[in-house]
Amino acid sequence: MLAAFEDVIAANPGQRVAVVCHGGVINAFLSRLLGRRRSMFVQLDYTSFSRLLASSGGVRQLRSINETPHLLLPATGPGCTAGPPEPHHDPVDTVLTPSSPRTGGSAVTADTTTSPDLLVLHTLRLSGFVAAPVIARRTELDHVTVDAALAAAAEAGRVKERTGRVAGWTLTAEGRTEHARLLAAELDASGARAAVERAESRFLELNQPFKEICSRWQVRPDGTPNDHSDPAYDRGVVDELGALHPRAVEVTAELAGVLPRFGRYPRDLAAAWERVDGGETTAFAAPLRESYHDVWMELHQDLMSTLGRERGAADGH
């Protein structure tokens, strides 16, 4: 089966290809890619799609699993949706190796200006699909407040819950619209637009070097995947990240000074850096592991969402 996927990749260099198959086949393929022992490890929705980037050098990048935003769009005709599928989040275009869930830690007080309703919608916008306990941890809201906000948003048609083995919440099309409206109102009320724009400019100066560091973490200079069997090579790349890390924390700390909800980023970056520096290989760039790259990706999306813009050439990917 793996050979069949590789044949498709080899036959379509530089192309975007859709492979339509059963959920069991997708599970088996992804479990091999992720190095999981269980071949059936995720419950996939009907018509969902999962994204994989494949390089000619043999590196495989898992970009997403089980995207279903097209199911949440209003129909415009028999069997039609209102537009093309939109990903739950916008991953940074670096070379990654996959895995699963997230954690954080460090100082900066909980946000006291952003409403709980917006904090909950915002967490779903940044992460795509999140369980209520994770929302509570990231927003530093108590579980009762999070559950009440989710219930109200669900009643208004702004969020949708999925139950089962992989349970959580996601935004609907109406939820995305309301989230954008609330973010714009918050930014106008805070008078912080100029400060956020300056911070975004400084972030983008760091973004390309960060992507290059991530690429070196995943692919060695000779083009082969980094299997992390060379501690000296890995340490050299970790030290590169260590040199960039204080500048990233400085940007996010300044952001938190004008919009306190950005206060999670200094602590989450610091927590991820501690794990990377301590030798945890997945803490560097593995998706869905609260890796440094995960936090960076969400910060990038947060800046763009806050300023009400879409990803463009200035973002470097």
N, C-alpha and C positions, 0 to 999 in steps of 0.2 A: 504494500500500500504506500509506504514512504517513497518507493521507487516511482510510483505512478505520479505522485505530486512533483517529484523532482523532474520527471519527464515533461510535465506541463510547464514548469519553470524554464527548463532548458529550451523548450520549443517556442517560448515567447519572450525573448530578451527585450527589456525596456518597455514591456507592455503591461497594461492593467488587465488581469484575467479573473473572471468569476468561475469558481468551481462549485457546482451545485451537488450536494450529496447529503446522506443521512447524518443525524447528530452523532450516531455511534462512530461513524468514520471520522468526523471532525474531532471527537473526543480522543480517539485512538491516535490520530496524527498529532494533536496538541500535547497529549501526554508524553509521547516520544520526544517531541521538541522541548518540552519543559523538564524532562527527566523524572516524571512522576511514575510511581509504581502502579497506581490504579489507572486503568485505561478509561474508565467512566468517572470523571472527577467533577464535571460541571453539567448542570441541567441547561440545555440550550432551547431557547424558544423557537417555535416554527417560524421560518423565513428570516431568522436573525442572521447577521453576518459577522464574521471574525476576519481581521485584517492581518496579513503577513507580508513583510517586505523581504525580498530575496535578492542578494547581491550575486554578481557573477563569480565572486571569490568564495562563495559557499556559506556566507554569513546569513542567518535567518533572523529577522526581527519581528517579534510578535507585537503588533500595534494595538490590538483590542480583541476582546472576546465577547460574543453574544450581544452585538449592538442591535437595538430594536426601535430607534427613534421614528422610523417610517411607520410603525404601527400606531404611533400616537398622533400622527397628523390627520386633520379632517379630510374626509374623502371629497373629491371634486367631480366624481362621476362613477359609474359602475366599476368597481374593482380598482379605482385609481386613488392615489394619494396626492396631496397638495404640492408635492415637490420632491426633489431627490433626497435620499437619506442623508442625515447629518450625524456625524459621530458624536458620542457622548462627551468627549473632550478632545482637545487638539494636541496630540503627542508631539514632543520635540523630535525633530528628524535626526536622531543620532542612532548609532548601532547599539542595540540592546539585546540582552538575553533575559527571557521571561521568568516568572514565578507567581507570588500571591500575598494577602493583606498588609496592614500598616500600624505605626506607633509614633510618639513625639515626646518632648520634655524640655525644660528651662524656664526663664522668667518672662515677664511682661504680663500685666494684669488683663483679666477678661474684658472684652469689649463692652462698654457701657453706653455707647451711642447708637450702634446699629440694632434695629429691632430684632427680636428673636425670629419673627417670620422671615425677614430678609436673610438672616444668618443661616437658617435652615435651607431656604431656596438656593442661597449662594453656595453652600457646601455641595448640594446636588449638582449645581451647574459646573462646578470645578471638577468633581469626581465622577459624575455621570450616573453611577449606581452605588448607593451607600445604605448600610443598615443603620437603624436608629441609634444604637449604642455608639457607633462610630461618629455619627453626627454630633452626639452629646459630647464626646471626647474632644472633637476638633473645635467645636464652638465654645466649649466650657460652659454650656447650658446644662441645667439638670434634666434628668430623663422625663420628668413630668411636663416641663416646658416644651421639650422637643416633641413629645408625643402629642401635646395639644396643638402645636404649630403644624405638625404633619396632618393631624385629623382635620384641621380647618382648611389646610391647603388641598387635601383630598376632596373635601366637600365642595370646594370651589373649582375643582377640576384642574388644579395646577400641578398635582403630583399623582403618581400611580405607584401602588405597592405590588411587589411580586413576592409570593410566598413559595415555600418548598425548600429544597435542600440549600439553594442559594437564594436567600431572602434579602429584600432591601427595597429602597425607594428610588424613583427617577422622576425627572421633570417631564411634564407634558408640553405640548406646543404652547398652550395657554400659560403654563408655568414659566417658560422661557420669556415670554412677552412681559409677564408681570415682574419677573426678576429684573429684566432690563429696565423697566420703568422705575422700580424701587431704587436700583443702583444709581440711575441718573438723578433721581430726586435727592438721594443721600449726598451725592457729589456736589450738586448745586447748593444744598443747604450748608454743607461743610465749608464751602469756599476753598476747597483744597485742590481744584483741578490743576493749577499751575504746578503745585508741589508734586502731584502724582505724575504729571507729564515729565517733570525733571527727573523723577525717580525712574520712570520707564526708560528715559534716554540713557541713564547710567546703567540700568539693567541690560539694555541691548548692547552696550559696550562690552559687557561681560559674557553675553550669550554665546557669541561665536567662539571665544576661547574655551568656554565650558563645553560646548559641543565637541570641539577638537579633543579636549581631555577625555570626554566620554568615549570618543571613537578609539583613542589610544588604549583605553581600558578594555575595550572589547576586541580590538584588532591590532595585532603586532605590526611593526614596521614592514615585515616581509609579506603582509597581506593575509596571514593565517589567523584564525580566531585565537584570542588569548585564553588559554585553558588554566591560567593562574598557577602554573607549575613553576614559575620563575619569580620567587619572592622579591628579588632585587628590581626586576622590571616593574612589578606591581607597586612596590614602594615608591619608585620614581614617579609613577603616575599619581599615586595618592598624595605625594608631596606637592605635585602641581595643583591638585585640587585644594590642598591645604593653603597654598599661597593665594588662591582666588577667594577662598571661603570668607575671610574677614571683610573683604570688600562687599560681598553679597549680603552679609549680615548687617553691615553699615547701611546699605540701601534700604533693607527691610525695616531696620530700626527707625530710620527717618520717616518712612511711610507710616509706621505705627504711631508716630508722633502727631500725624495729621488725621489719620483714619485708624482708630484703635483696632479695628478688625484685622488689620495687617499684622497685628502683634503675634499671631501664631507662627509667622515665618521665621523670625529670629530663633525661636525655640525649636521649631521643627528642623531647620537647617542645622542648628547646633547638635540636636539629637542624632540626626543622620550622619553628620561629620564624625561624631564620637564613635559611632559604629564602624564607619569606614576606617578611621584611624586605628581602631582596635582590631582590624583584620577581617571583618565580616564582609566577604566579597559581594554578597547580594545587596548590601546597603549602599553600594555605589550607584548602580544604574538599573537594577532589576525592576521591571514594572510591577505595580501593585504590591510593593513590599515596604512602603514608606521609605524608599531609597532616597538618596540625595537628588537623583534625577526626578523622582516622583514629585518631591516638594518644589523643585525648580520649575517643572512643567506646570504645576498648579499656580505658582506665583506668576508665571508668564500669562496664563489664561486670566488670572485675577486682574492683572494690570490692564489687559485688553478689554475685559468685561467692564471694569470700572470706568474706563475712558470711552466705552461704547463703540469699539471698533473691532474689525475682523483682522485676522492674521494677514500680513502683507509682506512685500519684499524686504522692508526694513527689519522684519523679525528674523531674517536670515534663514528661513526654511519654509 
